[in-house]
């Protein structure tokens, strides 16, 4: 009986910790939580855009170098 009570209490503590970690930022400032989620997407988009621009510049430089 004691093991069951300990297990239930332990799972309750773990569930409360998970709930707190997931929902706390959204309750305090929903826009900040959304912005944090989009920061990585913005960085990836900037990196990809930079890579594409560099490749386009390289393609434009190749014909000029060959002449």
C-alpha distance (Angstrom), angle and dihedral (degrees) to the residues before:
residue distance angle dihedral
X1 . . .
X2 3.81 . .
X3 3.80 92.1 .
X4 3.79 91.6 53.2
X5 3.80 92.3 50.2
X6 3.81 90.6 47.6
X7 3.80 91.0 49.0
X8 3.81 92.8 49.3
X9 3.80 92.2 47.7
X10 3.80 91.5 47.3
X11 3.79 92.8 49.9
X12 3.80 89.6 47.8
X13 3.79 91.1 54.1
X14 3.80 91.8 47.9
X15 3.82 91.8 48.0
X16 3.80 91.1 48.7
X17 3.81 90.6 50.9
X18 3.77 92.5 50.0
X19 3.80 92.0 47.2
X20 3.81 90.9 49.3
X21 3.80 92.3 49.5
X22 3.80 93.7 48.5
X23 3.79 102.4 41.7
X24 3.80 104.9 29.0
X25 3.86 97.2 80.7
X26 3.80 92.9 47.6
X27 3.78 93.1 52.2
X28 3.79 94.9 48.5
X29 3.79 98.6 46.1
X30 3.81 118.2 -9.6
X31 3.80 93.4 -172.0
X32 3.79 92.5 53.6
X33 3.80 91.7 51.8
X34 3.80 91.0 50.2
X35 3.79 91.5 46.2
X36 3.80 91.7 52.5
X37 3.77 89.2 52.8
X38 3.79 91.6 51.8
X39 3.80 96.5 45.7
X40 3.79 92.6 80.9
X41 3.79 90.8 47.4
X42 3.80 91.0 51.3
X43 3.79 92.1 49.2
X44 3.80 91.2 49.2
X45 3.81 91.6 48.0
X46 3.81 91.4 50.2
X47 3.80 90.9 48.8
X48 3.81 92.6 49.1
X49 3.79 92.1 46.0
X50 3.80 90.5 51.0
X51 3.79 91.9 49.4
X52 3.79 91.8 49.4
X53 3.81 91.9 48.5
X54 3.80 90.9 50.1
X55 3.80 91.3 50.6
X56 3.80 91.2 48.6
X57 3.80 90.8 50.3
X58 3.80 90.3 48.6
X59 3.81 90.9 51.2
X60 3.79 90.8 51.1
X61 3.82 91.8 49.1
X62 3.82 94.9 50.9
X63 3.84 97.4 70.3
X64 3.80 91.2 46.2
X65 3.81 91.7 51.7
X66 3.81 91.9 49.8
X67 3.81 94.0 55.1
